[in-house]
Amino acid sequence: MALAILYFIITAIQFWGSDYLKTVLYTPDNQISIAFSFTCISAPTLGIILGGITLDKVGGPETFKSIIIGLFYSLAALVCALPIPIANNVFYFTGILWLVLFFGGAMVPILTGILN
């Protein structure tokens, strides 16, 4: 269930994020394309790599430590998501969004490993 919710939230962020930048923050289209593309491609990719590495370091998904690390990544994503509503420019918004997507991506190998 947690993995399904994670994918649902990430899809909503990626769908509405560019619209938020355009209508609320009045960001030009060329800046939105560059910043949002970089954020949505690099953050989850690097997060999945980090999550896989940390999962291997703690001994795999069968260990209790993997659950603790997954909880840490989920709390980190939550803490990073809290200041998004007060973002007042494209750089602040995409920086915070990058962290949210990064920690969300780091949870994927751990959650997938635990499910198997």
Backbone as ProteinMPNN parsed JSONL, in Angstrom:
{"seq_chain_A": "MALAILYFIITAIQFWGSDYLKTVLYTPDNQISIAFSFTCISAPTLGIILGGITLDKVGGPETFKSIIIGLFYSLAALVCALPIPIANNVFYFTGILWLVLFFGGAMVPILTGILN", "coords_chain_A": {"N_chain_A": [[0.818, -1.185, 0.0], [1.965, 1.224, 0.76], [3.813, 1.685, -1.267], [2.157, 2.043, -3.492], [0.81, 4.381, -2.731], [2.98, 6.122, -2.641], [3.726, 6.204, -5.392], [1.373, 7.323, -6.417], [1.38, 9.884, -5.238], [3.776, 10.95, -6.243], [3.195, 10.984, -8.978], [1.109, 12.853, -9.005], [2.481, 15.132, -8.128], [4.295, 15.487, -10.235], [2.506, 15.969, -12.275], [1.02, 18.285, -11.519], [2.973, 20.077, -10.737], [4.372, 21.642, -12.709], [2.265, 23.203, -13.622], [1.686, 24.622, -11.298], [4.027, 26.146, -11.063], [3.705, 27.791, -13.268], [1.138, 29.116, -13.01], [0.962, 30.049, -10.349], [3.498, 30.9, -9.442], [4.29, 32.382, -11.593], [6.242, 31.72, -13.576], [8.376, 31.763, -16.416], [7.809, 29.79, -19.409], [10.077, 28.509, -20.581], [11.918, 28.356, -18.463], [10.478, 26.722, -16.726], [10.385, 24.305, -18.14], [13.111, 23.525, -18.247], [13.977, 23.51, -15.499], [12.054, 21.833, -14.27], [12.226, 19.483, -15.762], [14.906, 18.694, -15.26], [14.746, 18.313, -12.479], [12.741, 16.287, -12.167], [13.893, 14.155, -13.469], [16.557, 13.74, -12.522], [16.457, 13.638, -9.65], [14.741, 11.384, -8.656], [16.153, 9.291, -9.864], [18.787, 9.409, -8.794], [18.046, 9.071, -6.142], [16.996, 6.439, -6.121], [19.316, 5.033, -6.691], [20.859, 5.666, -4.386], [19.17, 4.544, -2.425], [19.277, 1.813, -3.119], [21.989, 1.287, -2.677], [22.242, 1.812, 0.1], [20.5, -0.132, 1.035], [21.869, -2.478, 0.365], [24.117, -2.123, 1.999], [23.116, -2.44, 4.602], [22.47, -5.052, 4.735], [20.429, -6.101, 3.171], [16.891, -6.49, 2.275], [15.707, -8.06, 4.224], [16.42, -7.414, 6.771], [15.922, -5.726, 9.918], [16.982, -3.213, 10.038], [16.678, -2.2, 7.479], [14.001, -1.493, 7.377], [13.957, 0.576, 9.229], [15.626, 2.418, 7.942], [14.097, 2.89, 5.647], [11.926, 4.129, 6.884], [13.239, 6.421, 7.818], [13.902, 7.657, 5.342], [11.309, 8.159, 4.397], [10.328, 9.941, 6.333], [12.153, 12.011, 5.957], [11.444, 12.835, 3.37], [8.88, 13.757, 3.939], [9.406, 15.889, 5.738], [10.835, 17.551, 4.038], [8.841, 18.18, 2.222], [7.078, 19.816, 3.583], [7.707, 22.698, 3.551], [6.965, 23.416, 0.944], [4.474, 24.758, 0.248], [5.039, 27.42, 0.905], [6.848, 28.269, -0.914], [8.358, 30.706, -2.913], [9.648, 31.265, -5.261], [10.993, 29.948, -8.362], [13.386, 28.542, -8.031], [13.598, 27.917, -5.299], [11.276, 26.361, -5.02], [11.76, 24.206, -6.875], [14.113, 23.214, -5.766], [13.326, 22.25, -3.231], [11.415, 20.432, -4.126], [13.091, 18.716, -5.505], [14.455, 17.457, -3.402], [12.304, 16.136, -2.148], [11.497, 14.328, -4.172], [13.883, 12.933, -4.404], [14.25, 11.634, -1.876], [11.901, 10.185, -1.909], [12.413, 8.521, -4.094], [14.533, 7.105, -2.997], [13.239, 5.464, -1.228], [12.061, 3.522, -2.795], [13.663, 1.127, -3.623], [13.907, -0.086, -1.116], [11.257, -0.517, -0.206], [10.332, -2.117, -2.302], [12.044, -4.307, -2.048], [11.33, -5.258, 0.487], [8.728, -6.077, -0.024], [9.125, -8.261, -1.665]], "CA_chain_A": [[0.0, 0.0, 0.0], [2.839, 2.398, 0.836], [4.406, 1.899, -2.582], [1.102, 2.584, -4.346], [0.598, 5.772, -2.319], [4.156, 6.859, -3.087], [3.604, 6.434, -6.831], [0.258, 8.239, -6.629], [1.808, 11.226, -4.852], [4.799, 11.397, -7.196], [2.517, 11.3, -10.236], [0.393, 14.117, -8.809], [3.475, 16.208, -8.076], [4.824, 15.716, -11.572], [1.448, 16.499, -13.128], [0.604, 19.612, -11.12], [4.104, 20.947, -10.415], [4.629, 22.634, -13.754], [1.131, 24.128, -13.626], [1.888, 25.492, -10.134], [5.074, 27.104, -11.403], [3.209, 28.736, -14.266], [0.005, 29.937, -12.594], [1.13, 30.665, -9.026], [4.794, 31.582, -9.332], [4.477, 33.164, -12.826], [7.542, 31.376, -14.142], [8.327, 31.599, -17.88], [7.741, 28.397, -19.868], [11.404, 27.912, -20.812], [12.483, 28.021, -17.152], [9.729, 25.583, -16.2], [10.82, 23.094, -18.848], [14.467, 23.15, -17.853], [14.049, 23.198, -14.071], [11.203, 20.707, -13.923], [12.79, 18.278, -16.382], [16.088, 18.304, -14.501], [14.322, 17.83, -11.163], [11.979, 15.043, -12.248], [14.734, 13.071, -13.989], [17.756, 13.464, -11.721], [16.21, 13.346, -8.236], [14.366, 9.999, -8.377], [17.212, 8.383, -10.314], [19.84, 9.383, -7.771], [17.457, 8.514, -4.932], [16.935, 4.983, -6.258], [20.697, 4.541, -6.559], [21.217, 5.741, -2.962], [18.379, 3.565, -1.69], [19.834, 0.486, -3.389], [23.298, 1.172, -2.011], [22.044, 1.684, 1.545], [19.871, -1.429, 1.28], [22.946, -3.467, 0.337], [25.015, -1.905, 3.142], [22.523, -2.905, 5.855], [22.281, -6.496, 4.695], [19.293, -6.516, 2.359], [15.561, -6.109, 2.759], [15.237, -8.942, 5.297], [16.868, -6.921, 8.071], [15.121, -4.691, 10.571], [17.603, -1.928, 9.719], [16.134, -1.684, 6.223], [12.728, -0.843, 7.697], [14.303, 1.841, 9.898], [16.137, 3.34, 6.922], [12.934, 3.278, 4.855], [11.188, 5.103, 7.686], [14.019, 7.658, 7.788], [13.717, 8.288, 4.035], [9.943, 8.677, 4.284], [10.241, 11.13, 7.18], [12.927, 13.066, 5.302], [10.608, 13.341, 2.277], [7.8, 14.512, 4.561], [9.947, 17.148, 6.265], [11.18, 18.399, 2.889], [7.61, 18.605, 1.543], [6.325, 20.785, 4.385], [7.819, 24.115, 3.155], [6.605, 23.67, -0.454], [3.439, 25.79, 0.062], [5.539, 28.789, 1.073], [7.854, 28.545, -1.947], [7.998, 31.94, -3.595], [10.309, 31.381, -6.562], [11.179, 28.665, -9.047], [14.563, 27.845, -7.514], [13.232, 27.382, -3.987], [10.298, 25.302, -5.251], [12.384, 23.029, -7.486], [15.089, 22.662, -4.825], [12.596, 21.446, -2.257], [10.818, 19.316, -4.855], [14.172, 17.776, -5.798], [14.675, 16.67, -2.186], [11.151, 15.248, -1.946], [11.593, 13.245, -5.152], [15.084, 12.166, -4.096], [13.968, 10.726, -0.76], [10.873, 9.259, -2.379], [13.104, 7.517, -4.906], [15.356, 6.265, -2.117], [12.368, 4.488, -0.575], [11.573, 2.507, -3.732], [14.326, -0.176, -3.492], [13.645, -0.681, 0.193], [9.884, -1.009, -0.201], [10.242, -3.228, -3.245], [12.742, -5.441, -1.449], [10.545, -5.787, 1.594], [7.57, -6.758, -0.599], [9.521, -9.55, -2.261]], "C_chain_A": [[0.875, 1.267, 0.0], [3.46, 2.712, -0.517], [3.38, 2.488, -3.552], [0.829, 4.051, -4.016], [1.76, 6.642, -2.773], [4.063, 7.177, -4.57], [2.474, 7.408, -7.149], [0.683, 9.678, -6.334], [2.83, 11.774, -5.844], [4.165, 11.773, -8.528], [1.769, 12.62, -10.126], [1.354, 15.298, -8.775], [3.985, 16.518, -9.478], [3.765, 16.298, -12.505], [1.14, 17.957, -12.799], [1.761, 20.574, -10.858], [4.367, 22.015, -11.443], [3.489, 23.646, -13.841], [1.231, 25.11, -12.455], [2.94, 26.555, -10.432], [4.563, 28.179, -12.353], [2.142, 29.665, -13.702], [0.205, 30.647, -11.258], [2.42, 31.478, -8.937], [5.147, 32.404, -10.574], [5.856, 32.975, -13.443], [7.414, 31.235, -15.653], [8.418, 30.119, -18.284], [9.109, 27.761, -20.064], [12.095, 27.55, -19.498], [11.788, 26.813, -16.544], [10.217, 24.293, -16.839], [12.176, 22.617, -18.37], [14.509, 22.697, -16.39], [13.253, 21.949, -13.72], [11.717, 19.412, -14.535], [14.003, 17.779, -15.611], [15.694, 17.69, -13.157], [13.668, 16.459, -11.241], [12.785, 13.87, -12.807], [15.856, 12.73, -13.021], [17.446, 13.022, -10.293], [15.777, 11.909, -7.979], [15.443, 8.996, -8.778], [18.316, 8.274, -9.272], [19.318, 8.821, -6.452], [17.376, 7.0, -4.976], [18.325, 4.371, -6.116], [21.126, 4.555, -5.093], [20.453, 4.709, -2.143], [18.884, 2.147, -1.892], [21.158, 0.264, -2.688], [23.108, 0.997, -0.502], [21.37, 0.359, 1.904], [20.906, -2.544, 1.271], [23.853, -3.347, 1.553], [24.446, -2.457, 4.454], [22.204, -4.391, 5.838], [21.066, -6.972, 3.93], [17.96, -6.188, 2.997], [15.035, -6.962, 3.902], [15.577, -8.419, 6.683], [15.922, -5.847, 8.623], [15.673, -3.305, 10.261], [17.044, -1.34, 8.43], [14.793, -0.988, 6.452], [12.976, 0.509, 8.351], [14.796, 2.857, 8.871], [15.008, 3.796, 6.004], [12.08, 4.3, 5.571], [11.91, 6.45, 7.7], [13.828, 8.389, 6.462], [12.313, 8.869, 3.89], [9.75, 9.919, 5.146], [11.017, 12.301, 6.586], [12.131, 13.676, 4.152], [9.466, 14.191, 2.831], [8.283, 15.871, 5.055], [10.301, 18.1, 5.119], [9.94, 18.924, 2.177], [6.867, 19.703, 2.296], [6.495, 22.237, 3.928], [7.418, 24.402, 1.704], [5.507, 24.731, -0.59], [3.931, 27.225, 0.234], [6.635, 29.136, 0.066], [7.428, 29.772, -2.735], [8.783, 32.199, -4.879], [10.629, 29.993, -7.108], [12.348, 27.881, -8.46], [14.295, 27.209, -6.152], [12.279, 26.195, -4.155], [10.965, 24.056, -5.828], [13.458, 22.415, -6.59], [14.432, 21.771, -3.786], [11.979, 20.225, -2.928], [11.872, 18.273, -5.2], [14.421, 16.882, -4.578], [13.536, 15.695, -1.928], [11.227, 14.064, -2.901], [12.809, 12.358, -4.898], [14.816, 11.161, -2.978], [12.842, 9.754, -1.093], [11.466, 8.158, -3.239], [13.959, 6.585, -4.067], [14.525, 5.212, -1.391], [12.004, 3.318, -1.486], [12.318, 1.175, -3.615], [14.03, -0.871, -2.168], [12.243, -1.259, 0.241], [9.705, -2.186, -1.137], [10.916, -4.475, -2.694], [11.97, -6.066, -0.319], [9.334, -6.562, 1.068], [7.915, -8.128, -1.167], [9.921, -10.456, -1.188]], "O_chain_A": [[0.562, 2.249, -0.673], [3.615, 3.88, -0.873], [3.725, 3.354, -4.355], [0.639, 4.868, -4.917], [1.558, 7.766, -3.234], [4.301, 8.318, -4.967], [2.604, 8.23, -8.056], [0.373, 10.587, -7.104], [2.752, 12.938, -6.238], [4.551, 12.768, -9.142], [1.793, 13.424, -11.059], [1.061, 16.352, -9.339], [4.093, 17.683, -9.86], [4.097, 17.043, -13.427], [1.012, 18.78, -13.705], [1.539, 21.782, -10.767], [4.565, 23.178, -11.093], [3.727, 24.824, -14.106], [0.901, 26.288, -12.598], [2.763, 27.725, -10.092], [4.949, 29.343, -12.248], [2.223, 30.879, -13.89], [-0.33, 31.737, -11.055], [2.43, 32.597, -8.423], [6.192, 33.054, -10.605], [6.542, 33.938, -13.784], [6.445, 30.647, -16.132], [9.027, 29.309, -17.585], [9.288, 26.586, -19.745], [12.789, 26.536, -19.43], [12.433, 25.974, -15.915], [10.438, 23.298, -16.147], [12.364, 21.427, -18.116], [15.021, 21.62, -16.086], [13.722, 21.102, -12.96], [11.652, 18.358, -13.903], [14.122, 16.585, -15.338], [16.247, 16.668, -12.749], [14.005, 15.566, -10.464], [12.397, 12.715, -12.634], [16.085, 11.557, -12.728], [18.105, 12.121, -9.774], [16.393, 11.247, -7.143], [15.627, 7.976, -8.115], [18.73, 7.173, -8.911], [20.062, 8.166, -5.721], [17.657, 6.337, -3.977], [18.49, 3.319, -5.498], [21.691, 3.577, -4.604], [21.026, 4.067, -1.263], [18.919, 1.36, -0.946], [21.42, -0.819, -2.164], [23.74, 0.133, 0.107], [21.643, -0.208, 2.962], [20.83, -3.463, 2.087], [24.311, -4.358, 2.086], [25.203, -2.893, 5.321], [21.715, -4.93, 6.831], [20.702, -8.144, 4.03], [17.899, -5.676, 4.115], [14.011, -6.623, 4.497], [15.066, -8.936, 7.676], [15.225, -5.163, 7.874], [14.922, -2.331, 10.225], [16.945, -0.12, 8.296], [14.488, 0.001, 5.786], [12.278, 1.48, 8.057], [14.422, 4.029, 8.928], [14.96, 4.965, 5.621], [11.567, 5.232, 4.952], [11.272, 7.499, 7.607], [13.617, 9.601, 6.449], [12.144, 9.949, 3.325], [9.074, 10.858, 4.726], [10.591, 13.451, 6.697], [12.136, 14.894, 3.972], [9.125, 15.226, 2.258], [7.633, 16.888, 4.814], [10.09, 19.308, 5.22], [9.98, 20.004, 1.587], [6.097, 20.448, 1.689], [5.505, 22.968, 3.913], [7.525, 25.55, 1.271], [5.605, 25.558, -1.497], [3.287, 28.155, -0.253], [7.277, 30.181, 0.18], [6.282, 29.873, -3.172], [8.604, 33.238, -5.515], [10.543, 28.995, -6.393], [12.288, 26.652, -8.404], [14.724, 26.084, -5.893], [12.45, 25.156, -3.517], [10.752, 22.956, -5.317], [13.689, 21.208, -6.653], [14.915, 20.676, -3.495], [12.011, 19.122, -2.381], [11.585, 17.076, -5.189], [14.581, 15.67, -4.724], [13.772, 14.554, -1.532], [11.042, 12.92, -2.486], [12.761, 11.155, -5.154], [15.12, 9.977, -3.117], [12.834, 8.622, -0.61], [11.072, 6.997, -3.131], [14.095, 5.404, -4.389], [15.055, 4.179, -0.982], [11.673, 2.237, -0.999], [11.653, 0.144, -3.513], [13.916, -2.095, -2.111], [12.062, -2.391, 0.689], [9.009, -3.147, -0.809], [10.405, -5.582, -2.86], [11.956, -7.289, -0.181], [8.953, -7.582, 1.642], [7.091, -9.042, -1.151], [10.294, -11.599, -1.452]]}, "name": "protein", "num_of_chains": 1, "seq": "MALAILYFIITAIQFWGSDYLKTVLYTPDNQISIAFSFTCISAPTLGIILGGITLDKVGGPETFKSIIIGLFYSLAALVCALPIPIANNVFYFTGILWLVLFFGGAMVPILTGILN"}
